[in-house]
Amino acid sequence: MSLSRVENPCFLLFLLVFQAIFILILYQGGPSNVFHGFLDSHQIQDYSKTHDVYTNLSFFTHAPNEDTMPYCSVQSPIFVGPLTITFRVLPSERMIIQKNPLVQSGGHYRPPHCLARYKSAILVAYRNQEQYLRHLLYYLHPFLQRQQLSYSIYLIQQVGNGTFNRAKLLNVGVREALKDEDWDCLLLHDVNLIPENDYNLYVCDEYYPKHMASAMDKFQYNLPYKSFFGGVSALTPEHYMKMNGFPNTYWGDDGENDDIATRIQLAGMKIVRTPPHIGRYKVMDSKKETEIRESWRRPASRHNTRKTWKDDGMNSLEFKLLFRKKHPLYTNITVDIGYVPPFS
């Protein structure tokens, strides 16, 4: 007696495969996105073939009528994937300005041909790192323009010779940037990291804080440890306030990364990461090339995050704003954030 079609194992297997494909198509936002991903996956990962970050930027020209300007395409038409990154020649500020004619005073940009779908603020904690800054601006401006974002770059500069406090400076940057614009996304960016792939979108995840720098060259393109949240991260203002921002009490080391990861968890969220074949970064930091991974873990005994996170952060932030100045390529926010207290 022959099996009915429903009882036939081959037919049942076909149904299961068909259902899986259908679910994948829905999850990815339609069949075009699925097939586009299949076609582009090899291109995105082939870092033996890189492209200049300024390639085809001239395609973005002013729309004839700004009143009827359409929204930007969901995916930029000039994406190339892996980018050529080199630090052999230090670009001058004048050269960077000339190569980015559409960047407005204060480091602000909006696409000339379409309405941006996302508004992102790039916040960089900074002190006396001029060479790193020039390389960053040379690569980051065209990188962001390729993604058709509306964006501004903020440099939060710590005055004086006291111990550096990256996390507190970023809290200052968030507070000041939100005075300018209702940003969709806050990008917390180290000055010495350069993204290697223009598919690494500088936009936030809707639900959770996103770690962008999931694969740095100095760590052989692996995470140094599971909870690592350093380098570049993306949070909505809502994410940032929900976790009370970053801690203000870490001076002179990278221990805040573990604290931040714990805050995210305590605030009922989790870390999502850009896939490592996309979230690749080159690090301008030759002194630390040989550091072992364990050295990036900082002892937590001085900071009990579970007890302190609700009281140490945006709600306890104190600083003196010395001045704000719009430069051609960025907005400089110079602040006095105090000094490292005894036994901190």
C-alpha positions in Angstrom: 0.0 0.0 0.0 1.5 3.4 -1.0 1.9 6.2 1.5 -0.2 9.3 1.1 1.5 12.5 0.2 1.2 13.8 3.8 2.8 10.6 5.2 5.6 10.6 2.7 8.9 11.4 4.6 10.4 13.3 1.6 7.3 15.5 1.3 7.4 16.3 5.1 11.0 17.2 4.8 10.2 19.5 1.9 7.5 21.2 4.0 9.9 21.8 6.9 12.5 23.3 4.6 9.9 25.5 2.9 8.7 26.8 6.3 12.2 27.5 7.4 12.9 29.6 4.2 9.6 31.4 4.6 10.4 32.3 8.2 13.9 33.5 7.2 12.5 35.7 4.5 10.0 37.3 7.0 12.7 37.8 9.6 15.1 39.5 7.2 12.5 41.9 5.9 11.6 40.4 2.6 13.1 38.2 -0.1 15.3 40.9 -1.6 17.2 41.4 1.7 17.8 37.7 2.0 19.2 37.2 -1.4 21.2 40.4 -1.2 22.8 39.1 1.9 23.7 35.9 0.3 25.2 37.7 -2.7 27.2 40.2 -0.6 28.4 37.9 2.2 31.6 37.0 0.3 32.3 40.6 -0.7 31.9 41.9 2.8 34.3 39.3 4.2 37.1 39.5 1.6 39.6 41.8 3.2 42.2 41.1 0.6 40.3 43.5 -1.7 39.8 46.8 -0.1 38.6 50.2 -1.3 39.3 53.8 -0.7 36.8 55.3 1.8 36.2 58.2 -0.5 35.1 56.0 -3.4 32.0 57.3 -5.2 31.1 59.9 -2.6 30.8 62.4 -5.4 27.7 60.6 -6.5 25.9 62.3 -3.6 25.0 65.7 -5.1 22.4 68.3 -4.0 18.8 67.5 -4.8 17.2 69.9 -7.3 14.3 70.5 -5.0 14.8 70.1 -1.2 11.1 70.4 -0.6 10.4 67.2 -2.4 13.5 65.3 -1.3 12.9 61.6 -0.8 14.0 59.5 2.1 17.4 57.9 1.7 17.5 54.3 0.5 17.5 51.6 3.2 20.9 50.5 2.0 23.4 53.0 0.6 24.0 52.5 -3.1 27.8 53.1 -2.7 28.7 50.5 -0.1 31.9 48.7 -1.0 32.6 46.6 2.1 36.2 46.4 3.3 38.1 49.7 3.3 41.8 50.5 2.8 43.2 51.8 6.1 46.7 53.0 6.5 48.5 55.3 9.0 51.7 55.9 7.0 50.9 59.5 6.1 49.4 61.9 8.6 46.6 64.0 6.9 46.5 67.7 7.5 43.4 69.3 8.7 43.2 71.3 5.5 43.3 68.2 3.4 40.5 66.6 5.4 38.3 69.7 5.0 39.0 69.8 1.3 38.0 66.1 0.9 34.8 66.6 2.9 33.2 69.8 1.3 29.7 69.0 2.5 30.6 68.8 6.2 29.3 71.9 8.0 30.8 73.8 10.9 30.9 71.8 14.1 31.4 68.5 12.2 27.8 68.3 11.2 26.6 66.6 8.0 23.3 65.6 6.4 22.9 63.9 3.0 22.5 66.4 0.2 20.3 64.1 -2.0 17.9 62.6 0.5 16.4 62.8 4.0 18.4 60.7 6.4 16.7 57.9 8.2 18.9 58.1 11.2 20.6 60.9 13.3 23.7 59.8 15.1 26.0 61.7 17.5 29.6 60.5 17.5 31.2 61.2 21.0 35.0 61.0 21.4 36.7 61.4 24.7 40.0 63.2 24.1 43.2 64.7 25.4 46.4 65.5 23.6 46.0 62.9 20.8 46.3 65.1 17.7 47.7 62.4 15.4 45.0 59.9 16.3 42.4 62.6 15.9 43.5 63.5 12.4 43.5 59.9 11.2 40.0 59.4 12.8 38.5 62.5 11.1 40.1 61.6 7.7 38.4 58.1 7.7 35.3 58.6 9.9 33.7 61.6 8.0 33.5 59.8 4.6 32.6 56.5 6.4 29.5 58.1 7.9 28.6 59.9 4.7 28.7 56.6 2.8 25.9 55.4 5.2 23.7 58.4 4.4 23.4 59.4 8.0 22.7 62.8 9.5 25.5 63.1 12.1 27.8 65.3 14.2 31.2 64.6 15.7 31.8 65.8 19.2 35.2 66.0 20.9 35.0 66.0 24.6 38.3 67.3 25.9 39.6 67.0 29.4 41.6 70.1 30.6 44.7 69.9 32.7 47.2 67.1 33.4 45.1 65.1 35.9 44.3 61.4 35.4 42.2 60.7 32.3 38.6 59.7 32.9 37.1 58.4 29.6 33.7 57.3 31.0 33.0 60.6 32.8 33.9 62.6 29.6 31.5 60.5 27.6 28.7 61.3 30.2 29.5 65.0 29.6 29.4 64.4 25.8 25.9 62.8 26.0 24.5 65.6 28.1 25.9 68.3 25.8 25.0 66.6 22.6 21.4 66.1 23.6 21.1 69.9 23.9 21.7 70.2 20.2 19.5 67.5 18.7 17.1 64.7 19.6 19.6 62.0 18.5 18.5 58.6 17.5 21.8 57.1 18.4 24.8 57.9 20.6 28.1 56.4 19.3 30.8 56.3 22.1 34.0 56.2 20.1 37.7 55.8 21.1 39.9 58.2 19.2 42.3 55.5 18.1 39.9 53.1 16.4 39.1 53.1 12.7 36.3 51.0 11.2 37.3 48.7 8.3 34.0 48.0 6.7 31.3 50.4 5.6 28.6 47.8 6.2 29.3 48.4 9.9 26.3 50.7 10.4 26.6 53.5 12.9 23.0 53.2 14.1 21.6 51.7 17.3 19.8 48.5 17.9 16.2 49.2 18.7 16.2 47.1 21.9 19.6 46.8 23.4 23.0 48.5 23.6 25.2 47.5 20.7 29.0 46.8 20.9 30.4 47.9 17.5 34.1 47.0 17.9 33.6 43.2 18.1 36.8 42.5 16.2 40.0 44.6 16.7 43.2 43.8 15.0 45.2 44.2 18.2 43.2 41.2 19.6 43.6 39.2 16.4 40.0 40.1 15.6 38.6 38.3 18.6 36.9 39.6 21.8 39.5 40.0 24.6 36.9 38.6 27.0 33.2 37.8 26.9 31.8 40.9 28.6 34.1 43.4 26.8 32.3 46.6 25.8 35.2 48.9 24.9 36.3 50.7 21.8 33.1 51.7 20.0 29.5 51.2 21.3 26.1 52.4 20.2 23.2 53.3 22.6 20.0 55.1 22.2 19.5 58.0 24.7 16.8 55.7 26.3 19.4 52.9 26.8 21.9 55.3 28.2 19.6 56.8 30.7 18.1 53.5 31.7 21.6 52.3 32.9 22.3 55.7 34.4 25.0 56.3 31.8 28.7 55.4 32.4 30.4 55.5 35.8 32.2 58.7 36.8 34.6 57.1 39.2 37.1 55.3 37.0 40.3 57.2 36.6 43.2 56.3 34.4 42.4 52.7 33.4 39.9 50.7 31.3 38.1 49.2 34.2 34.9 51.0 33.3 34.3 48.4 30.5 33.4 45.7 33.0 31.3 48.1 35.0 29.4 49.2 32.0 28.7 45.6 30.9 27.3 44.9 34.4 25.2 48.0 34.3 23.6 46.9 31.1 22.6 43.6 32.7 21.4 45.2 35.9 19.2 47.6 33.9 17.4 44.6 32.4 19.2 44.7 29.0 21.8 42.7 27.2 24.8 43.4 24.9 24.3 42.8 21.2 27.3 42.9 18.9 28.0 43.7 15.3 29.1 40.4 13.6 32.9 40.1 13.8 33.4 39.9 10.0 31.7 43.4 9.8 32.7 45.0 13.1 36.4 45.0 12.4 38.7 47.9 13.5 42.3 48.9 13.2 43.8 50.3 16.4 46.3 53.1 16.4 48.2 52.0 19.5 51.5 50.3 18.9 52.5 50.4 22.6 49.8 47.8 23.5 50.1 45.5 20.6 51.6 42.7 22.7 49.3 43.0 25.7 47.8 39.7 26.7 44.0 39.5 26.9 43.9 39.1 30.7 45.6 42.5 31.2 42.4 44.1 30.0 40.4 42.8 32.9 40.5 45.2 35.8 39.9 44.2 39.4 36.4 44.9 40.5 37.1 45.0 44.2 37.2 48.8 44.4 33.9 49.2 42.6 30.8 47.2 43.6 28.7 48.0 40.5 25.6 46.4 42.0 25.6 48.8 44.8 26.8 51.9 43.0 25.3 52.0 39.5 22.1 53.8 40.5 24.0 56.6 42.3 27.2 56.9 40.1 26.4 58.1 36.6 24.4 60.7 34.8 22.4 61.5 37.9 25.6 62.4 39.8 27.6 64.0 37.0 29.4 67.2 37.9 31.7 69.2 35.7 32.6 72.7 34.6 32.0 73.6 31.0 34.9 75.8 30.0 33.9 76.4 26.4 32.2 75.0 23.3 33.6 75.8 19.9 32.6 74.7 16.5 35.6 73.6 14.4 35.2 72.8 10.7 35.3 69.1 11.4 34.0 68.7 14.9 32.5 70.4 17.9 35.0 70.8 20.7 33.6 70.6 24.3 36.4 71.5 26.8 35.6 70.6 30.4 37.0 70.5 33.9 35.9 67.2 35.4 37.8 67.5 38.6 40.6 65.1 39.7 41.1 61.6 40.9 40.1 61.6 44.6 42.4 59.8 47.2 42.0 56.0 47.4 39.6 55.9 44.4 
